[in-house]
Amino acid sequence: MKNNRNIVIRTARTTDIENLKNFFIKAYAEQTIFQNDKFLLYYFDSRNDKLPPLSYSLIGINSDNEIVSHYGGLHYKLKLNKTIISVIWGVNAYTLPEWRGCGINSKIVNYIHENNEANAVIGMPFDAPFFYKKLGYNIFNKETLKRFVYGLDSRIFDIVNLIGSDLEKAEELLKVKKISSSHLNSENIIELTKYNFENFNFDLDVDIVATTFRDVNFLSWRLFNNPYINYKVYGYLKTNKIVSYIAIREEILEPTNYKVSRIIDLFGDKVGVINLLNHTINTSRANGSIYIDFSVYGNLYEKELLSAGFEKLENEEVTLLPMVSSPIEKRPNHEFLVVQSKLHNDEIQNLSSEQVYFTRIDGDRDRIARITQLKLYHEK
């Protein structure tokens, strides 16, 4: 164990880029996307006019000026009851193995508690929620994200086999639908792109206690002007306003050439949501996807998803299909949610899983992971 007396904890700076790149290669191996300058500055952008990129990320530096620990922060806005507050999603928390066990993580977490209005994390090791609970986080009874799956092609079971999941269980829970979805009011559905989304007014008011605040600036940054991922986004028009939208990412399940459609976000008026789900089923079938999936925390649209024909997977059922695509592999379901705020402690602590709604648009649940993916996306 290293001595941590000389470890300095501070916010990261743009001048730390080279040091950070060396750290991430040690942490995540040679193919990590975190060795790319432009990606780092985009991904860890403060999205705050008063602060430079990396301002919400913390690093631990030893006496040799090496970064030995990192706790990334992504700046979002959270709608909590009727109030919009700032929340920092903790991502890419990693301490080099030889520096673990000497209190660095506790120092970092204490720092963010004192300096951020609210903090949240999705996805962590199995025992991590208990660590966060001791620090005052709501861990929502250690419930994990649910996954809704719509089977489009029997090759879905090839994927189950390939990653070593329970084929018999998968065949019991996942039904392949051969008939196209009906009840579609397609005349109200429009594809939204970075070239046209600003031409529309958005009315996305939803009755939910806690969720990401989705205004036009957020959607522009996260979906329409994302330089690394091409999303397909469809909106539902009602009285000349976009009242619902769905964001989809098409991925290849490596090393196969099978395509999957992943719903990254779904939000808005429930009538619009029903039509957007049916539209997604039809377009995904047409583009050759073998299934559609949607990972979500909360039950805001559970009735609509089940009505559209999606199957619900919970707990370890979630791992019947791969949670990552490049390459596919079987991983345990550690998609926990924890949230904390000293300034809004009573409201946060009283939240239940039925009162919140988070998707793959939140935190770092959807990003590219390997340096080789840069070329792939820029060729599209």
Protein Blocks (a to p, Z undefined) as FASTA:
>chain_A
ZZfklpccddddfklmmmmmmmmmmmnojklmklcfklmmmmmpgkiakbcehklpccdd
dfkopafbdcddddddddehjbccdddddehiacdfklgonommmmmmmmmmmmpfbdcd
ehiafklmmmmmmnopaehhopacddddddfbfklmmmmmmnopafklmmmmmccdfbdc
ehiafklpccddfklmmmpccdfbdcdfbdcdddfklmmmmmmmcckbccddddddeehi
afbdcddddddddfbfbdcdddfbdcdjfklmmmmmmmmmmmmmmnopabdcdddedjkl
mmmmmmnopacdehjlmmmpcfbfbdcdddddfbbcddddfklmmmmmmpcfklgccdfk
gcjlbccfbfklmmmmmmZZ
